[in-house]
Amino acid sequence: MFIPVIVGTTRQGRQSLKVAKFIQFHLTRDSAVSTEFIDLLEYKLPFLEERLNYLENPPDSVMKFGEKVRCADALIVVSPEYNGSYPGVLKNALDYLRDEYKGKLVGLITVSGGPHGGKSCMELLERFFRRLDAVVMKESFTVNNVSGTFSDNGATSEGTYETRASQLVDELKQSIIASSVEKEAASP
C-alpha cells in the first residue's frame, strides 16, 4: 500500500510539517504501508496555466507530482488553515490534476494555531475532493493549537491525536483492501 502525505504549505516556520511527520510515523508502523512526503516546498510547482493532461511540455515537477498522486493507493493531505481556507500553493498543486482523484481515497488533517483546528479548511478540502469524486475518509480530523501540541519531530503527548491518527490510518488501510477486493471480484 502506497500512502503518501502531501504537505500543503511552503510557509517558513510551518507548523503543519510537525503533524505530517506525526501521521507519517503512524503510517510506517505497518510494514505493508509505504509512504513519503509530497512536500510542496520541494516540488516548486509553477503557477497553473493548464491541467497536467493538457500541457504539451509539462515541467518535471508537475509530472512528478502527478505520477505520485496517480500511483498512490490513498493520499493524506495535511494543510494549515489560512484566512478560513487552505493555502494557495496547495490549491495550485491540486488543480493540476482532475481524473487522478476519481475514486482516490483521501484522508485530511487540517491544522490551526488557534482553538478551531482548521474547520473551515477541512470543509473546503472535503468539498474539493468530493466534487472530483474522491472518497474522503470519515476519520479525517482537525488539530488545534498545533505549536503547543506537537514537537518539531512530530511527537505529541495528546492521546486524542494518537487515537485519531490510528483510526484514520486503519480506515485507509481497510478501504484500500476493500477496494482491491471489489476490483478483483469485478475482473473476469
Buried (B, 14 or more C-beta within 10 A) or exposed (E): BBBBBBBBBBBEEBBBBBBBBBBBBBBEEBEEBBBEBBBBBEBEBEEBEEBBEEBEEBBEBBEBBBEBBEEBBBBBBBBBBBEEBBBEBBBBBBBBBBEBBEEBBBBBBBBBBEEBBBBBBBEBBBEBBEEBEBBBBEBBBBBBBBEEBBEEEBEBEEEEBEEBBEBBBEBBBEBBEEBEEEEEEEEE
